[in-house]
Every structure is written in C-alpha cells, then in structure tokens.
Amino acid sequence: MAPTPVLLLLLLLRAWLLPPAHPYYVSVTEVEYERRTGELGISCKFFTDDLEEALKGAGDGKADLLGGDADRNRKRVEAYLQAHFQLSNAGQPLKLAFLGMEHGIDATWCYLEGSGLQAATELRLRSDCFYEIRKEQVHIFHITVDGNRKSRRIVNPEREFAIRL
C-alpha cells in the first residue's frame, strides 16, 4: 500500500522541522592570557546534548540544561569541568573559578577564569571532556597570550599538551 499524500507531507515536515543529530563530536575552548595582569579567561563551547549526556553518565540522573533547575545545572556543570578540565602553570594546577554558562541554539558556553599568573612560563592544558561517552571526541584549543594566538587539536585518547609562554 502506497503512503498517502498527507502522510508524505507529514514525514517531509518532520524531517524539515527536526534538527539532525550532529555527526561530529567537537568542543572548542578559547584561553586568553595577559602576562601584565596575570589574568586568564577561558570559554568552552560544547554541544548541549553531549554535555547533558556526560552529566547523566556522571551519575546524577538526567540533565536538562535548557529547561531544568538552573542552580542545580550550574553546580553539575562546574563539578564536571573540575573533574575533566585542568590548566597548570609549570606543573602547578591552577585554581579556576567557574563564572557561569549560557545556551545557544545547540551549544552551551561555559566560562572560567584564573588570576595571579604573572610568572607563568608554561601552560599545560588537560581535557578529557566527553571521552567517557564519545570515542570520536575532538577538542580544539585556541590560546591567546598577549595577543598572539596559537591553536591545538587533541583527539581521544590524547588528554593534554603544553605551551611555552
């Protein structure tokens, strides 16, 4: 039996209205460091559905970053980033303050900051965000030091790299 025109129209509308699942698994992190002030600013862009899946896998139940409890979500994301993202200066882990997050159409931006890094000689970045749920995960880092930008990509199972300042 052939599908009716109405059924075909509904299937076409559904395919057109529902966004496709993203076929790649990538995050982008921007790190800006100014030696004069010792300030470090970090912004991480994640696909929201990947972040929700990682939070669910972290054992705290289903996550709804767009419609759930904002305070609970903030705490969960902060704890996840503390466990899976780290910066260190010459071997000493940096204390990063979680400033918050904001949501776009399909992405969530998370913001962190550090300070007191006037004597930084080497930044080591470590991230294994989403490795527990995505073997294809890729992280792209853009590091700007005093206006000079460098980029680096790591792919699961790579977890860290260093930049001389």
Secondary structure, DSSP 8 states (H G I E B T S, - for coil): ----HHHHHHHHHHHHHS----S--EEEEEEEEETTTTEEEEEEEEEHHHHHHHHIIIII----TTTS-HHHHHHHHHHHHHHHEEEEETTEE---EEEEEEE-SSEEEEEEEE---TT--EEEEEE-TTTTT-TT-EEEEEEEETTEEEEEEEETT--EEEEE-
